[in-house]
Amino acid sequence: MDERGLADRVHLTLANMARFDLLRKGFALAYVPVRSFMHLFTQEDQLSCLERVYAHLRPGGLFIVDVYAPDYRLLAQQADGPFVLRHEFTLPNGHRVIRRDRFVRNDTVSQIQHYELRFEEYEASGVLLRERTVLLYTRYTFRYELQLLLERAGFTVVDIFRDYDRNPYDGTREIIAVAHRPLTS
């Protein structure tokens, strides 16, 4: 951070997002990006996270949370067979990385989806350097479930979008909820 001139403006804290308590409070904005909220596997932890965010915002402060919209076709799907190519890119050193995914299972009771992600790194010549498979678990949250959790934590929901172009939520893509802490509690 020093090389970017941020050392005096940014303070990083490592904490459980459902149980954190920072020394500083009164933030104008809080943001849980890139579907991070989906790594809270129970409603209790989700609500706790939202309550912690609420406690750290100033009155009128904004909060944005991003999760993906559950796809009903995927919720009913059976486990995939082989891995499917999802993304390919080249690193600055010229190595090529390929990411392949496969769906393992969906637990409809706990709303947790299980995936395997395989990363393969190849030299520019095509020789496989390394391969790693990781498990990924995410808890999907439905639109009105998220709204109810936000309201239970004290927030007022301002809007819900399906993407970062601020298109209205239509049941597809993302659920990007924008909420604020009321001026008076």
N, CA and C atoms as an extended XYZ file, in Angstrom:
555
Properties=species:S:1:pos:R:3:atomname:S:1:resname:S:1:resid:I:1 pbc="F F F"
N         0.822       -1.198        0.000 N   MET     1
C         0.000        0.000        0.000 CA  MET     1
C         0.861        1.254        0.000 C   MET     1
N         2.063        1.157        0.557 N   ASP     2
C         2.930        2.330        0.593 CA  ASP     2
C         3.236        2.846       -0.800 C   ASP     2
N         3.525        1.918       -1.745 N   GLU     3
C         3.890        2.335       -3.092 CA  GLU     3
C         2.731        3.024       -3.821 C   GLU     3
N         1.527        2.855       -3.370 N   ARG     4
C         0.364        3.504       -3.982 CA  ARG     4
C        -0.094        4.731       -3.182 C   ARG     4
N         0.621        5.051       -2.100 N   GLY     5
C         0.271        6.214       -1.301 CA  GLY     5
C        -0.988        6.042       -0.469 C   GLY     5
N        -1.303        4.791       -0.130 N   LEU     6
C        -2.530        4.533        0.618 CA  LEU     6
C        -2.298        4.199        2.093 C   LEU     6
N        -1.073        4.074        2.509 N   ALA     7
C        -0.771        3.612        3.860 CA  ALA     7
C        -1.451        4.447        4.935 C   ALA     7
N        -1.568        5.754        4.716 N   ASP     8
C        -2.197        6.604        5.731 CA  ASP     8
C        -3.720        6.699        5.539 C   ASP     8
N        -4.254        6.075        4.475 N   ARG     9
C        -5.688        6.162        4.192 CA  ARG     9
C        -6.416        4.838        4.340 C   ARG     9
N        -5.671        3.736        4.375 N   VAL    10
C        -6.280        2.417        4.400 CA  VAL    10
C        -5.742        1.624        5.577 C   VAL    10
N        -6.644        0.977        6.291 N   HIS    11
C        -6.256        0.081        7.375 CA  HIS    11
C        -6.934       -1.254        7.125 C   HIS    11
N        -6.142       -2.295        6.956 N   LEU    12
C        -6.701       -3.617        6.709 CA  LEU    12
C        -6.841       -4.378        8.015 C   LEU    12
N        -7.955       -5.069        8.163 N   THR    13
C        -8.223       -5.873        9.345 CA  THR    13
C        -8.664       -7.249        8.892 C   THR    13
N        -8.107       -8.266        9.489 N   LEU    14
C        -8.521       -9.639        9.228 CA  LEU    14
C        -9.471      -10.042       10.345 C   LEU    14
N       -10.727      -10.366        9.980 N   ALA    15
C       -11.716      -10.712       10.994 CA  ALA    15
C       -12.819      -11.550       10.364 C   ALA    15
N       -13.552      -12.239       11.186 N   ASN    16
C       -14.728      -12.984       10.760 CA  ASN    16
C       -15.799      -11.968       10.387 C   ASN    16
N       -16.320      -12.037        9.167 N   MET    17
C       -17.255      -11.010        8.718 CA  MET    17
C       -18.603      -11.071        9.430 C   MET    17
N       -18.856      -12.129       10.185 N   ALA    18
C       -20.092      -12.221       10.965 CA  ALA    18
C       -19.894      -11.748       12.406 C   ALA    18
N       -18.658      -11.460       12.796 N   ARG    19
C       -18.404      -11.143       14.200 CA  ARG    19
C       -17.447       -9.964       14.414 C   ARG    19
N       -17.138       -9.206       13.396 N   PHE    20
C       -16.115       -8.161       13.516 CA  PHE    20
C       -16.596       -6.982       14.360 C   PHE    20
N       -15.637       -6.284       14.941 N   ASP    21
C       -15.910       -5.060       15.689 CA  ASP    21
C       -14.678       -4.168       15.555 C   ASP    21
N       -14.756       -3.186       14.686 N   LEU    22
C       -13.635       -2.291       14.433 CA  LEU    22
C       -13.614       -1.172       15.467 C   LEU    22
N       -12.436       -0.638       15.716 N   LEU    23
C       -12.320        0.491       16.639 CA  LEU    23
C       -13.039        1.707       16.080 C   LEU    23
N       -12.888        1.906       14.775 N   ARG    24
C       -13.534        3.064       14.132 CA  ARG    24
C       -14.952        2.680       13.716 C   ARG    24
N       -15.858        3.617       13.905 N   LYS    25
C       -17.252        3.454       13.487 CA  LYS    25
C       -17.644        4.704       12.700 C   LYS    25
N       -18.860        4.732       12.194 N   GLY    26
C       -19.360        5.915       11.511 CA  GLY    26
C       -18.959        6.010       10.048 C   GLY    26
N       -18.818        4.881        9.371 N   PHE    27
C       -18.467        4.897        7.962 CA  PHE    27
C       -19.652        5.375        7.122 C   PHE    27
N       -19.355        6.033        6.009 N   ALA    28
C       -20.389        6.518        5.097 CA  ALA    28
C       -20.844        5.422        4.134 C   ALA    28
N       -19.983        4.416        3.900 N   LEU    29
C       -20.287        3.366        2.931 CA  LEU    29
C       -19.651        2.057        3.362 C   LEU    29
N       -20.397        0.977        3.213 N   ALA    30
C       -19.867       -0.364        3.400 CA  ALA    30
C       -20.304       -1.184        2.197 C   ALA    30
N       -19.439       -2.098        1.762 N   TYR    31
C       -19.692       -2.869        0.557 CA  TYR    31
C       -19.180       -4.284        0.761 C   TYR    31
N       -20.031       -5.258        0.543 N   VAL    32
C       -19.614       -6.665        0.570 CA  VAL    32
C       -19.631       -7.130       -0.889 C   VAL    32
N       -18.459       -7.092       -1.551 N   PRO    33
C       -18.399       -7.318       -2.992 CA  PRO    33
C       -18.224       -8.784       -3.390 C   PRO    33
N       -18.300       -8.991       -4.669 N   VAL    34
C       -17.902      -10.222       -5.350 CA  VAL    34
C       -18.473      -11.472       -4.680 C   VAL    34
N       -19.701      -11.397       -4.268 N   ARG    35
C       -20.414      -12.546       -3.718 CA  ARG    35
C       -19.806      -13.084       -2.420 C   ARG    35
N       -19.032      -12.268       -1.728 N   SER    36
C       -18.417      -12.702       -0.463 CA  SER    36
C       -19.463      -13.104        0.562 C   SER    36
N       -20.601      -12.435        0.546 N   PHE    37
C       -21.686      -12.723        1.485 CA  PHE    37
C       -22.143      -14.178        1.372 C   PHE    37
N       -21.933      -14.791        0.223 N   MET    38
C       -22.374      -16.159       -0.025 CA  MET    38
C       -21.513      -17.191        0.709 C   MET    38
N       -20.457      -16.733        1.355 N   HIS    39
C       -19.616      -17.636        2.146 CA  HIS    39
C       -20.020      -17.648        3.615 C   HIS    39
N       -21.129      -17.013        3.917 N   LEU    40
C       -21.771      -17.140        5.227 CA  LEU    40
C       -22.839      -18.211        5.054 C   LEU    40
N       -22.686      -19.342        5.720 N   PHE    41
C       -23.469      -20.537        5.396 CA  PHE    41
C       -24.766      -20.703        6.179 C   PHE    41
N       -25.053      -19.774        7.093 N   THR    42
C       -26.315      -19.846        7.829 CA  THR    42
C       -26.958      -18.462        7.848 C   THR    42
N       -28.272      -18.443        8.007 N   GLN    43
C       -28.957      -17.153        8.142 CA  GLN    43
C       -28.493      -16.432        9.397 C   GLN    43
N       -28.173      -17.183       10.433 N   GLU    44
C       -27.681      -16.568       11.674 CA  GLU    44
C       -26.400      -15.775       11.403 C   GLU    44
N       -25.456      -16.364       10.676 N   ASP    45
C       -24.223      -15.648       10.346 CA  ASP    45
C       -24.481      -14.492        9.386 C   ASP    45
N       -25.404      -14.681        8.433 N   GLN    46
C       -25.734      -13.600        7.516 CA  GLN    46
C       -26.316      -12.404        8.282 C   GLN    46
N       -27.255      -12.681        9.163 N   LEU    47
C       -27.865      -11.607        9.951 CA  LEU    47
C       -26.830      -10.947       10.853 C   LEU    47
N       -25.975      -11.731       11.464 N   SER    48
C       -24.924      -11.178       12.317 CA  SER    48
C       -24.013      -10.242       11.516 C   SER    48
N       -23.647      -10.640       10.315 N   CYS    49
C       -22.814       -9.791        9.454 CA  CYS    49
C       -23.520       -8.471        9.174 C   CYS    49
N       -24.789       -8.546        8.809 N   LEU    50
C       -25.540       -7.329        8.504 CA  LEU    50
C       -25.667       -6.428        9.729 C   LEU    50
N       -25.862       -7.020       10.899 N   GLU    51
C       -25.932       -6.229       12.133 CA  GLU    51
C       -24.598       -5.559       12.441 C   GLU    51
N       -23.498       -6.258       12.167 N   ARG    52
C       -22.167       -5.678       12.397 CA  ARG    52
C       -21.921       -4.519       11.437 C   ARG    52
N       -22.318       -4.688       10.174 N   VAL    53
C       -22.170       -3.599        9.202 CA  VAL    53
C       -23.003       -2.400        9.653 C   VAL    53
N       -24.241       -2.653       10.037 N   TYR    54
C       -25.138       -1.587       10.498 CA  TYR    54
C       -24.499       -0.806       11.655 C   TYR    54
N       -23.901       -1.523       12.591 N   ALA    55
C       -23.289       -0.879       13.760 CA  ALA    55
C       -22.090       -0.016       13.388 C   ALA    55
N       -21.478       -0.280       12.243 N   HIS    56
C       -20.296        0.462       11.832 CA  HIS    56
C       -20.600        1.615       10.876 C   HIS    56
N       -21.837        1.697       10.391 N   LEU    57
C       -22.220        2.793        9.503 CA  LEU    57
C       -22.741        3.978       10.307 C   LEU    57
N       -22.547        5.163        9.779 N   ARG    58
C       -23.159        6.337       10.396 CA  ARG    58
C       -24.623        6.400        9.956 C   ARG    58
N       -25.465        7.097       10.692 N   PRO    59
C       -26.845        7.284       10.235 CA  PRO    59
C       -26.848        7.878        8.827 C   PRO    59
N       -27.625        7.300        7.947 N   GLY    60
C       -27.659        7.719        6.549 CA  GLY    60
C       -26.627        7.022        5.684 C   GLY    60
N       -25.726        6.242        6.310 N   GLY    61
C       -24.685        5.544        5.560 CA  GLY    61
C       -25.261        4.478        4.633 C   GLY    61
N       -24.602        4.269        3.512 N   LEU    62
C       -25.047        3.300        2.517 CA  LEU    62
C       -24.353        1.967        2.678 C   LEU    62
N       -25.069        0.924        2.301 N   PHE    63
C       -24.532       -0.436        2.306 CA  PHE    63
C       -24.933       -1.108        1.000 C   PHE    63
N       -23.967       -1.776        0.360 N   ILE    64
C       -24.220       -2.499       -0.883 CA  ILE    64
C       -23.727       -3.926       -0.698 C   ILE    64
N       -24.562       -4.879       -1.089 N   VAL    65
C       -24.185       -6.286       -1.009 CA  VAL    65
C       -24.537       -6.943       -2.339 C   VAL    65
N       -23.652       -7.834       -2.803 N   ASP    66
C       -23.789       -8.474       -4.102 CA  ASP    66
C       -23.771       -9.989       -3.926 C   ASP    66
N       -24.829      -10.646       -4.377 N   VAL    67
C       -24.893      -12.116       -4.426 CA  VAL    67
C       -25.446      -12.486       -5.801 C   VAL    67
N       -25.292      -13.744       -6.199 N   TYR    68
C       -25.903      -14.090       -7.482 CA  TYR    68
C       -27.346      -14.512       -7.274 C   TYR    68
N       -28.144      -14.296       -8.289 N   ALA    69
C       -29.545      -14.699       -8.255 CA  ALA    69
C       -29.618      -16.206       -8.458 C   ALA    69
N       -30.265      -16.930       -7.555 N   PRO    70
C       -30.388      -18.377       -7.748 CA  PRO    70
C       -31.100      -18.685       -9.069 C   PRO    70
N       -30.545      -19.618       -9.796 N   ASP    71
C       -31.120      -20.060      -11.066 CA  ASP    71
C       -31.867      -21.363      -10.790 C   ASP    71
N       -33.171      -21.324      -10.931 N   TYR    72
C       -33.997      -22.480      -10.580 CA  TYR    72
C       -33.632      -23.726      -11.378 C   TYR    72
N       -33.182      -23.560      -12.617 N   ARG    73
C       -32.750      -24.724      -13.405 CA  ARG    73
C       -31.531      -25.377      -12.764 C   ARG    73
N       -30.598      -24.546      -12.262 N   LEU    74
C       -29.391      -25.097      -11.644 CA  LEU    74
C       -29.687      -25.725      -10.279 C   LEU    74
N       -30.688      -25.197       -9.582 N   LEU    75
C       -31.017      -25.742       -8.267 CA  LEU    75
C       -31.515      -27.180       -8.370 C   LEU    75
N       -32.082      -27.543       -9.503 N   ALA    76
C       -32.628      -28.890       -9.684 CA  ALA    76
C       -31.672      -29.812      -10.438 C   ALA    76
N       -30.524      -29.320      -10.851 N   GLN    77
C       -29.642      -30.129      -11.689 CA  GLN    77
C       -28.946      -31.231      -10.901 C   GLN    77
N       -28.570      -32.257      -11.615 N   GLN    78
C       -27.800      -33.355      -11.057 CA  GLN    78
C       -26.323      -33.011      -11.185 C   GLN    78
N       -25.496      -33.764      -10.478 N   ALA    79
C       -24.053      -33.527      -10.528 CA  ALA    79
C       -23.554      -33.629      -11.966 C   ALA    79
N       -22.634      -32.728      -12.314 N   ASP    80
C       -22.019      -32.748      -13.643 CA  ASP    80
C       -21.118      -33.953      -13.776 C   ASP    80
N       -20.825      -34.283      -14.988 N   GLY    81
C       -19.832      -35.307      -15.267 CA  GLY    81
C       -18.461      -34.665      -15.312 C   GLY    81
N       -17.927      -34.490      -16.516 N   PRO    82
C       -16.581      -33.914      -16.638 CA  PRO    82
C       -16.564      -32.421      -16.342 C   PRO    82
N       -15.368      -31.914      -16.093 N   PHE    83
C       -15.189      -30.481      -15.885 CA  PHE    83
C       -15.497      -29.738      -17.185 C   PHE    83
N       -16.050      -28.511      -17.052 N   VAL    84
C       -16.405      -27.678      -18.191 CA  VAL    84
C       -15.501      -26.447      -18.184 C   VAL    84
N       -14.957      -26.101      -19.340 N   LEU    85
C       -14.107      -24.920      -19.465 CA  LEU    85
C       -14.911      -23.669      -19.144 C   LEU    85
N       -14.418      -22.848      -18.210 N   ARG    86
C       -15.122      -21.626      -17.820 CA  ARG    86
C       -14.346      -20.359      -18.163 C   ARG    86
N       -13.016      -20.434      -18.056 N   HIS    87
C       -12.241      -19.208      -18.250 CA  HIS    87
C       -10.816      -19.584      -18.617 C   HIS    87
N       -10.229      -18.779      -19.495 N   GLU    88
C        -8.841      -18.987      -19.895 CA  GLU    88
C        -8.178      -17.625      -20.013 C   GLU    88
N        -6.938      -17.504      -19.494 N   PHE    89
C        -6.240      -16.228      -19.576 CA  PHE    89
C        -4.742      -16.471      -19.541 C   PHE    89
N        -3.981      -15.429      -19.917 N   THR    90
C        -2.529      -15.507      -19.946 CA  THR    90
C        -1.958      -14.616      -18.853 C   THR    90
N        -1.014      -15.169      -18.095 N   LEU    91
C        -0.341      -14.421      -17.038 CA  LEU    91
C         0.739      -13.529      -17.635 C   LEU    91
N         1.207      -12.512      -16.902 N   PRO    92
C         2.273      -11.635      -17.420 CA  PRO    92
C         3.540      -12.399      -17.816 C   PRO    92
N         3.794      -13.551      -17.179 N   ASN    93
C         4.991      -14.333      -17.514 CA  ASN    93
C         4.797      -15.204      -18.755 C   ASN    93
N         3.627      -15.103      -19.410 N   GLY    94
C         3.370      -15.872      -20.613 CA  GLY    94
C         2.705      -17.214      -20.374 C   GLY    94
N         2.580      -17.612      -19.120 N   HIS    95
C         1.901      -18.870      -18.814 CA  HIS    95
C         0.399      -18.727      -19.045 C   HIS    95
N        -0.197      -19.808      -19.491 N   ARG    96
C        -1.641      -19.820      -19.748 CA  ARG    96
C        -2.332      -20.546      -18.600 C   ARG    96
N        -3.431      -19.974      -18.102 N   VAL    97
C        -4.200      -20.582      -17.016 CA  VAL    97
C        -5.596      -20.907      -17.553 C   VAL    97
N        -6.032      -22.109      -17.247 N   ILE    98
C        -7.366      -22.552      -17.635 CA  ILE    98
C        -8.121      -22.918      -16.366 C   ILE    98
N        -9.352      -22.416      -16.264 N   ARG    99
C       -10.216      -22.776      -15.135 CA  ARG    99
C       -11.375      -23.594      -15.673 C   ARG    99
N       -11.566      -24.745      -15.048 N   ARG   100
C       -12.679      -25.618      -15.391 CA  ARG   100
C       -13.497      -25.847      -14.121 C   ARG   100
N       -14.815      -25.941      -14.274 N   ASP   101
C       -15.709      -26.135      -13.130 CA  ASP   101
C       -16.569      -27.368      -13.356 C   ASP   101
N       -17.044      -27.870      -12.242 N   ARG   102
C       -18.127      -28.848      -12.326 CA  ARG   102
C       -18.961      -28.748      -11.055 C   ARG   102
N       -20.254      -28.867      -11.279 N   PHE   103
C       -21.219      -28.839      -10.190 CA  PHE   103
C       -21.184      -30.201       -9.498 C   PHE   103
N       -21.117      -30.210       -8.160 N   VAL   104
C       -21.068      -31.462       -7.414 CA  VAL   104
C       -22.443      -31.801       -6.857 C   VAL   104
N       -23.020      -30.846       -6.089 N   ARG   105
C       -24.361      -31.104       -5.563 CA  ARG   105
C       -24.960      -29.828       -4.987 C   ARG   105
N       -26.277      -29.861       -4.818 N   ASN   106
C       -27.009      -28.759       -4.228 CA  ASN   106
C       -27.752      -29.282       -3.013 C   ASN   106
N       -27.544      -28.643       -1.878 N   ASP   107
C       -28.283      -28.977       -0.666 CA  ASP   107
C       -29.427      -27.978       -0.563 C   ASP   107
N       -30.621      -28.398       -0.945 N   THR   108
C       -31.755      -27.471       -0.991 CA  THR   108
C       -32.236      -27.053        0.390 C   THR   108
N       -31.944      -27.845        1.418 N   VAL   109
C       -32.364      -27.478        2.771 CA  VAL   109
C       -31.508      -26.341        3.313 C   VAL   109
N       -30.190      -26.470        3.197 N   SER   110
C       -29.291      -25.428        3.702 CA  SER   110
C       -28.991      -24.350        2.662 C   SER   110
N       -29.460      -24.557        1.414 N   GLN   111
C       -29.232      -23.633        0.307 CA  GLN   111
C       -27.754      -23.482       -0.016 C   GLN   111
N       -27.020      -24.582        0.067 N   ILE   112
C       -25.588      -24.550       -0.221 CA  ILE   112
C       -25.307      -25.371       -1.468 C   ILE   112
N       -24.597      -24.733       -2.413 N   GLN   113
C       -24.173      -25.419       -3.620 CA  GLN   113
C       -22.701      -25.773       -3.488 C   GLN   113
N       -22.353      -26.950       -3.989 N   HIS   114
C       -20.997      -27.470       -3.921 CA  HIS   114
C       -20.447      -27.574       -5.347 C   HIS   114
N       -19.288      -27.008       -5.564 N   TYR   115
C       -18.623      -27.034       -6.866 CA  TYR   115
C       -17.186      -27.486       -6.694 C   TYR   115
N       -16.609      -27.972       -7.768 N   GLU   116
C       -15.174      -28.187       -7.849 CA  GLU   116
C       -14.647      -27.268       -8.936 C   GLU   116
N       -13.561      -26.581       -8.647 N   LEU   117
C       -12.898      -25.719       -9.619 CA  LEU   117
C       -11.505      -26.267       -9.850 C   LEU   117
N       -11.149      -26.480      -11.085 N   ARG   118
C        -9.815      -26.980      -11.425 CA  ARG   118
C        -9.053      -25.882      -12.155 C   ARG   118
N        -7.865      -25.583      -11.672 N   PHE   119
C        -6.986      -24.603      -12.286 CA  PHE   119
C        -5.786      -25.330      -12.861 C   PHE   119
N        -5.495      -25.064      -14.125 N   GLU   120
C        -4.342      -25.663      -14.796 CA  GLU   120
C        -3.457      -24.539      -15.305 C   GLU   120
N        -2.149      -24.627      -15.033 N   GLU   121
C        -1.211      -23.616      -15.510 CA  GLU   121
C        -0.235      -24.277      -16.475 C   GLU   121
N        -0.137      -23.698      -17.668 N   TYR   122
C         0.712      -24.238      -18.723 CA  TYR   122
C         1.798      -23.239      -19.094 C   TYR   122
N         3.002      -23.762      -19.429 N   GLU   123
C         4.034      -22.921      -20.017 CA  GLU   123
C         3.549      -22.468      -21.390 C   GLU   123
N         4.193      -21.447      -21.937 N   ALA   124
C         3.822      -20.961      -23.271 CA  ALA   124
C         3.937      -22.085      -24.299 C   ALA   124
N         4.837      -23.041      -24.055 N   SER   125
C         5.034      -24.163      -24.988 CA  SER   125
C         3.918      -25.199      -24.897 C   SER   125
N         3.066      -25.078      -23.874 N   GLY   126
C         1.961      -26.024      -23.722 CA  GLY   126
C         2.194      -27.095      -22.670 C   GLY   126
N         3.350      -27.084      -22.021 N   VAL   127
C         3.647      -28.070      -20.982 CA  VAL   127
C         2.882      -27.712      -19.702 C   VAL   127
N         2.175      -28.688      -19.152 N   LEU   128
C         1.437      -28.480      -17.899 CA  LEU   128
C         2.419      -28.328      -16.749 C   LEU   128
N         2.356      -27.196      -16.055 N   LEU   129
C         3.232      -26.933      -14.919 CA  LEU   129
C         2.619      -27.416      -13.613 C   LEU   129
N         1.359      -27.090      -13.419 N   ARG   130
C         0.679      -27.491      -12.181 CA  ARG   130
C        -0.818      -27.491      -12.415 C   ARG   130
N        -1.453      -28.262      -11.552 N   GLU   131
C        -2.901      -28.385      -11.609 CA  GLU   131
C        -3.398      -28.471      -10.181 C   GLU   131
N        -4.500      -27.784       -9.918 N   ARG   132
C        -5.063      -27.814       -8.561 CA  ARG   132
C        -6.580      -27.788       -8.655 C   ARG   132
N        -7.206      -28.649       -7.860 N   THR   133
C        -8.657      -28.673       -7.778 CA  THR   133
C        -9.052      -28.231       -6.377 C   THR   133
N        -9.977      -27.282       -6.315 N   VAL   134
C       -10.446      -26.780       -5.024 CA  VAL   134
C       -11.960      -26.923       -4.958 C   VAL   134
N       -12.446      -27.109       -3.752 N   LEU   135
C       -13.883      -27.162       -3.523 CA  LEU   135
C       -14.381      -25.749       -3.244 C   LEU   135
N       -15.544      -25.439       -3.751 N   LEU   136
C       -16.156      -24.136       -3.515 CA  LEU   136
C       -17.587      -24.366       -3.047 C   LEU   136
N       -17.905      -23.800       -1.894 N   TYR   137
C       -19.257      -23.871       -1.348 CA  TYR   137
C       -19.805      -22.457       -1.274 C   TYR   137
N       -21.024      -22.280       -1.718 N   THR   138
C       -21.673      -20.975       -1.596 CA  THR   138
C       -23.116      -21.184       -1.175 C   THR   138
N       -23.583      -20.284       -0.322 N   ARG   139
C       -24.987      -20.325        0.102 CA  ARG   139
C       -25.751      -19.295       -0.712 C   ARG   139
N       -26.700      -19.765       -1.481 N   TYR   140
C       -27.510      -18.837       -2.259 CA  TYR   140
C       -28.613      -18.259       -1.379 C   TYR   140
N       -28.944      -17.027       -1.667 N   THR   141
C       -29.960      -16.299       -0.916 CA  THR   141
C       -30.945      -15.727       -1.926 C   THR   141
N       -32.203      -15.908       -1.668 N   PHE   142
C       -33.229      -15.398       -2.565 CA  PHE   142
C       -33.441      -13.913       -2.320 C   PHE   142
N       -33.975      -13.227       -3.296 N   ARG   143
C       -34.142      -11.778       -3.262 CA  ARG   143
C       -34.900      -11.302       -2.021 C   ARG   143
N       -36.062      -11.881       -1.754 N   TYR   144
C       -36.853      -11.410       -0.618 CA  TYR   144
C       -36.279      -11.882        0.712 C   TYR   144
N       -35.559      -12.967        0.700 N   GLU   145
C       -34.850      -13.411        1.900 CA  GLU   145
C       -33.778      -12.381        2.252 C   GLU   145
N       -33.021      -11.930        1.254 N   LEU   146
C       -31.989      -10.920        1.487 CA  LEU   146
C       -32.617       -9.613        1.976 C   LEU   146
N       -33.704       -9.211        1.362 N   GLN   147
C       -34.370       -7.978        1.786 CA  GLN   147
C       -34.840       -8.090        3.240 C   GLN   147
N       -35.431       -9.214        3.592 N   LEU   148
C       -35.901       -9.412        4.965 CA  LEU   148
C       -34.740       -9.391        5.955 C   LEU   148
N       -33.609      -10.023        5.604 N   LEU   149
C       -32.435      -10.000        6.482 CA  LEU   149
C       -31.934       -8.562        6.674 C   LEU   149
N       -31.876       -7.804        5.588 N   LEU   150
C       -31.443       -6.406        5.687 CA  LEU   150
C       -32.373       -5.612        6.600 C   LEU   150
N       -33.673       -5.794        6.423 N   GLU   151
C       -34.648       -5.071        7.247 CA  GLU   151
C       -34.565       -5.501        8.708 C   GLU   151
N       -34.364       -6.792        8.955 N   ARG   152
C       -34.214       -7.259       10.346 CA  ARG   152
C       -32.999       -6.655       11.019 C   ARG   152
N       -31.959       -6.394       10.235 N   ALA   153
C       -30.737       -5.793       10.782 CA  ALA   153
C       -30.899       -4.288       10.990 C   ALA   153
N       -32.012       -3.704       10.517 N   GLY   154
C       -32.273       -2.289       10.721 CA  GLY   154
C       -32.176       -1.434        9.477 C   GLY   154
N       -31.758       -2.007        8.368 N   PHE   155
C       -31.583       -1.247        7.136 CA  PHE   155
C       -32.910       -0.952        6.460 C   PHE   155
N       -32.905        0.100        5.657 N   THR   156
C       -33.986        0.397        4.727 CA  THR   156
C       -33.454        0.097        3.335 C   THR   156
N       -34.122       -0.787        2.617 N   VAL   157
C       -33.668       -1.148        1.276 CA  VAL   157
C       -34.060       -0.031        0.323 C   VAL   157
N       -33.084        0.490       -0.400 N   VAL   158
C       -33.287        1.589       -1.330 CA  VAL   158
C       -33.621        1.057       -2.717 C   VAL   158
N       -32.854        0.058       -3.170 N   ASP   159
C       -33.065       -0.485       -4.503 CA  ASP   159
C       -32.389       -1.842       -4.604 C   ASP   159
N       -32.820       -2.605       -5.585 N   ILE   160
C       -32.200       -3.891       -5.873 CA  ILE   160
C       -32.020       -3.971       -7.381 C   ILE   160
N       -30.781       -4.232       -7.800 N   PHE   161
C       -30.430       -4.285       -9.219 CA  PHE   161
C       -30.000       -5.691       -9.609 C   PHE   161
N       -29.978       -5.938      -10.918 N   ARG   162
C       -29.518       -7.236      -11.421 CA  ARG   162
C       -28.088       -7.168      -11.937 C   ARG   162
N       -27.536       -5.949      -12.043 N   ASP   163
C       -26.172       -5.796      -12.550 CA  ASP   163
C       -25.631       -4.435      -12.117 C   ASP   163
N       -24.358       -4.192      -12.462 N   TYR   164
C       -23.729       -2.936      -12.061 CA  TYR   164
C       -24.070       -1.775      -12.994 C   TYR   164
N       -24.876       -2.035      -14.011 N   ASP   165
C       -25.414       -0.955      -14.837 CA  ASP   165
C       -26.716       -0.428      -14.241 C   ASP   165
N       -27.090       -0.932      -13.081 N   ARG   166
C       -28.270       -0.542      -12.314 CA  ARG   166
C       -29.587       -0.864      -13.029 C   ARG   166
N       -29.579       -1.972      -13.779 N   ASN   167
C       -30.831       -2.451      -14.356 CA  ASN   167
C       -31.660       -3.063      -13.243 C   ASN   167
N       -32.974       -2.863      -13.267 N   PRO   168
C       -33.835       -3.393      -12.207 CA  PRO   168
C       -33.705       -4.913      -12.093 C   PRO   168
N       -33.806       -5.399      -10.887 N   TYR   169
C       -33.722       -6.837      -10.647 CA  TYR   169
C       -34.895       -7.532      -11.327 C   TYR   169
N       -34.590       -8.603      -12.069 N   ASP   170
C       -35.625       -9.339      -12.794 CA  ASP   170
C       -35.543      -10.841      -12.556 C   ASP   170
N       -34.818      -11.242      -11.510 N   GLY   171
C       -34.697      -12.667      -11.210 CA  GLY   171
C       -33.510      -13.334      -11.869 C   GLY   171
N       -32.696      -12.573      -12.600 N   THR   172
C       -31.536      -13.142      -13.281 CA  THR   172
C       -30.257      -12.444      -12.841 C   THR   172
N       -29.160      -13.061      -13.132 N   ARG   173
C       -27.801      -12.545      -12.929 CA  ARG   173
C       -27.469      -12.331      -11.454 C   ARG   173
N       -27.325      -11.093      -11.042 N   GLU   174
C       -26.932      -10.766       -9.671 CA  GLU   174
C       -28.135      -10.240       -8.889 C   GLU   174
N       -27.965      -10.213       -7.581 N   ILE   175
C       -28.865       -9.461       -6.708 CA  ILE   175
C       -27.951       -8.456       -6.014 C   ILE   175
N       -28.036       -7.219       -6.436 N   ILE   176
C       -27.219       -6.156       -5.859 CA  ILE   176
C       -28.171       -5.271       -5.060 C   ILE   176
N       -28.094       -5.425       -3.751 N   ALA   177
C       -29.003       -4.685       -2.865 CA  ALA   177
C       -28.291       -3.431       -2.361 C   ALA   177
N       -28.984       -2.314       -2.463 N   VAL   178
C       -28.503       -1.044       -1.935 CA  VAL   178
C       -29.443       -0.664       -0.795 C   VAL   178
N       -28.871       -0.458        0.384 N   ALA   179
C       -29.657       -0.145        1.557 CA  ALA   179
C       -28.974        0.986        2.320 C   ALA   179
N       -29.685        1.579        3.245 N   HIS   180
C       -29.044        2.598        4.077 CA  HIS   180
C       -29.488        2.440        5.519 C   HIS   180
N       -28.632        2.942        6.380 N   ARG   181
C       -28.984        3.014        7.794 CA  ARG   181
C       -29.828        4.272        7.959 C   ARG   181
N       -31.036        4.149        8.483 N   PRO   182
C       -31.896        5.336        8.635 CA  PRO   182
C       -31.212        6.413        9.481 C   PRO   182
N       -31.600        7.653        9.234 N   LEU   183
C       -31.046        8.781        9.985 CA  LEU   183
C       -31.387        8.694       11.460 C   LEU   183
N       -32.553        8.141       11.775 N   THR   184
C       -32.932        7.923       13.165 CA  THR   184
C       -33.273        6.447       13.334 C   THR   184
N       -32.853        5.897       14.446 N   SER   185
C       -33.077        4.471       14.669 CA  SER   185
C       -34.302        4.231       15.499 C   SER   185
